[in-house]
């Protein structure tokens, strides 16, 4: 899966290249800031294997919800929805 944070950066740069105008993240800073904040919360939780921190395959934010004790797989539905929308652009 492509890193959605990288996709945001690429979209911002492409809009400036194609339209010879302002980058999308400069034109719509609130939208890009909000998406990055969501992605910062919904990241692959790291776990300690005795030697180093490694990806655990679970979503940090979704797995910490108080109404569930389940480990929600990463990428979670939130990250998949954002990634799908970014891939369509």
Phi and psi restraints in degrees (value plus and minus 20) as a CYANA .aco file:
   2 UNK   PHI     -90.4   -50.4
   2 UNK   PSI     120.2   160.2
   3 UNK   PHI     -87.1   -47.1
   3 UNK   PSI      98.0   138.0
   4 UNK   PHI     -82.7   -42.7
   4 UNK   PSI     -47.7    -7.7
   5 UNK   PHI     -85.6   -45.6
   5 UNK   PSI     -60.4   -20.4
   6 UNK   PHI     -85.5   -45.5
   6 UNK   PSI     -58.8   -18.8
   7 UNK   PHI     -81.4   -41.4
   7 UNK   PSI     -60.9   -20.9
   8 UNK   PHI     -79.9   -39.9
   8 UNK   PSI     -64.2   -24.2
   9 UNK   PHI     -83.1   -43.1
   9 UNK   PSI     -61.8   -21.8
  10 UNK   PHI     -85.9   -45.9
  10 UNK   PSI     -61.2   -21.2
  11 UNK   PHI     -82.8   -42.8
  11 UNK   PSI     -63.5   -23.5
  12 UNK   PHI     -80.3   -40.3
  12 UNK   PSI     -64.0   -24.0
  13 UNK   PHI     -88.6   -48.6
  13 UNK   PSI     -60.1   -20.1
  14 UNK   PHI     -84.7   -44.7
  14 UNK   PSI     -58.2   -18.2
  15 UNK   PHI     -82.9   -42.9
  15 UNK   PSI     -56.0   -16.0
  16 UNK   PHI     -90.2   -50.2
  16 UNK   PSI     -59.4   -19.4
  17 UNK   PHI     -85.5   -45.5
  17 UNK   PSI     -67.0   -27.0
  18 UNK   PHI     -98.1   -58.1
  18 UNK   PSI     -53.1   -13.1
  19 UNK   PHI    -122.1   -82.1
  19 UNK   PSI     -23.6    16.4
  20 UNK   PHI      33.7    73.7
  20 UNK   PSI      16.0    56.0
  21 UNK   PHI    -149.0  -109.0
  21 UNK   PSI    -182.1  -142.1
  22 UNK   PHI     -89.1   -49.1
  22 UNK   PSI     123.5   163.5
  23 UNK   PHI     -79.7   -39.7
  23 UNK   PSI     127.7   167.7
  24 UNK   PHI     -80.5   -40.5
  24 UNK   PSI     -56.3   -16.3
  25 UNK   PHI     -91.8   -51.8
  25 UNK   PSI     -39.6     0.4
  26 UNK   PHI    -106.3   -66.3
  26 UNK   PSI     -52.1   -12.1
  27 UNK   PHI     -97.8   -57.8
  27 UNK   PSI     -55.5   -15.5
  28 UNK   PHI    -145.3  -105.3
  28 UNK   PSI      42.4    82.4
  29 UNK   PHI     -82.4   -42.4
  29 UNK   PSI     -53.6   -13.6
  30 UNK   PHI     -84.5   -44.5
  30 UNK   PSI     -62.5   -22.5
  31 UNK   PHI     -84.2   -44.2
  31 UNK   PSI     -67.9   -27.9
  32 UNK   PHI     -86.5   -46.5
  32 UNK   PSI     -58.2   -18.2
  33 UNK   PHI     -83.9   -43.9
  33 UNK   PSI     -62.3   -22.3
  34 UNK   PHI     -84.0   -44.0
  34 UNK   PSI     -65.6   -25.6
  35 UNK   PHI     -82.5   -42.5
  35 UNK   PSI     -62.9   -22.9
  36 UNK   PHI     -84.4   -44.4
  36 UNK   PSI     -58.0   -18.0
  37 UNK   PHI     -83.8   -43.8
  37 UNK   PSI     -62.1   -22.1
  38 UNK   PHI     -83.1   -43.1
  38 UNK   PSI     -66.0   -26.0
  39 UNK   PHI     -86.6   -46.6
  39 UNK   PSI     -50.8   -10.8
  40 UNK   PHI     -86.3   -46.3
  40 UNK   PSI     -52.1   -12.1
  41 UNK   PHI     -98.4   -58.4
  41 UNK   PSI     -59.4   -19.4
  42 UNK   PHI    -117.2   -77.2
  42 UNK   PSI      47.8    87.8
  43 UNK   PHI    -131.7   -91.7
  43 UNK   PSI     145.7   185.7
  44 UNK   PHI     -89.1   -49.1
  44 UNK   PSI      96.2   136.2
  45 UNK   PHI     -81.0   -41.0
  45 UNK   PSI     118.8   158.8
  46 UNK   PHI    -116.1   -76.1
  46 UNK   PSI     121.7   161.7
  47 UNK   PHI    -148.6  -108.6
  47 UNK   PSI     135.1   175.1
  48 UNK   PHI    -110.9   -70.9
  48 UNK   PSI     103.9   143.9
  49 UNK   PHI    -121.0   -81.0
  49 UNK   PSI      -7.6    32.4
  50 UNK   PHI      81.2   121.2
  50 UNK   PSI     -40.1    -0.1
  51 UNK   PHI    -144.0  -104.0
  51 UNK   PSI     -59.3   -19.3
  52 UNK   PHI    -175.1  -135.1
  52 UNK   PSI     146.9   186.9
  53 UNK   PHI    -104.7   -64.7
  53 UNK   PSI     109.1   149.1
  54 UNK   PHI    -149.3  -109.3
  54 UNK   PSI     135.4   175.4
  55 UNK   PHI     -79.8   -39.8
  55 UNK   PSI     119.0   159.0
  56 UNK   PHI    -117.8   -77.8
  56 UNK   PSI     -34.3     5.7
  57 UNK   PHI      62.9   102.9
  57 UNK   PSI      -9.1    30.9
  58 UNK   PHI    -142.3  -102.3
  58 UNK   PSI     129.6   169.6
  59 UNK   PHI     -97.7   -57.7
  59 UNK   PSI     107.7   147.7
  60 UNK   PHI     -79.9   -39.9
  60 UNK   PSI     -71.4   -31.4
  61 UNK   PHI     -90.8   -50.8
  61 UNK   PSI     -67.0   -27.0
  62 UNK   PHI     -86.5   -46.5
  62 UNK   PSI     -55.7   -15.7
  63 UNK   PHI     -96.5   -56.5
  63 UNK   PSI     -32.6     7.4
  64 UNK   PHI    -117.7   -77.7
  64 UNK   PSI     -18.7    21.3
  65 UNK   PHI     -81.8   -41.8
  65 UNK   PSI     121.6   161.6
  66 UNK   PHI     -92.2   -52.2
  66 UNK   PSI     -42.4    -2.4
  67 UNK   PHI    -107.6   -67.6
  67 UNK   PSI     -16.5    23.5
  68 UNK   PHI    -163.1  -123.1
  68 UNK   PSI     128.6   168.6
  69 UNK   PHI    -132.7   -92.7
  69 UNK   PSI      -9.1    30.9
  70 UNK   PHI    -105.0   -65.0
  70 UNK   PSI     130.1   170.1
  71 UNK   PHI    -106.8   -66.8
  71 UNK   PSI      94.7   134.7
  72 UNK   PHI    -105.7   -65.7
  72 UNK   PSI     104.9   144.9
  73 UNK   PHI     -80.8   -40.8
  73 UNK   PSI     126.4   166.4
  74 UNK   PHI    -127.0   -87.0
  74 UNK   PSI     114.8   154.8
  75 UNK   PHI     -95.5   -55.5
  75 UNK   PSI     114.9   154.9
  76 UNK   PHI     -98.3   -58.3
  76 UNK   PSI     152.2   192.2
  77 UNK   PHI     -75.8   -35.8
  77 UNK   PSI     -54.2   -14.2
  78 UNK   PHI     -85.0   -45.0
  78 UNK   PSI     -68.9   -28.9
  79 UNK   PHI     -86.3   -46.3
  79 UNK   PSI     -59.8   -19.8
  80 UNK   PHI     -83.0   -43.0
  80 UNK   PSI     -59.8   -19.8
  81 UNK   PHI     -84.5   -44.5
  81 UNK   PSI     -64.0   -24.0
  82 UNK   PHI     -85.5   -45.5
  82 UNK   PSI     -65.1   -25.1
  83 UNK   PHI     -81.9   -41.9
  83 UNK   PSI     -63.9   -23.9
  84 UNK   PHI     -80.7   -40.7
  84 UNK   PSI     -63.4   -23.4
  85 UNK   PHI     -85.9   -45.9
  85 UNK   PSI     -59.8   -19.8
  86 UNK   PHI     -89.0   -49.0
  86 UNK   PSI     -58.1   -18.1
  87 UNK   PHI     -85.5   -45.5
  87 UNK   PSI     -48.6    -8.6
  88 UNK   PHI     -95.5   -55.5
  88 UNK   PSI     -38.3     1.7
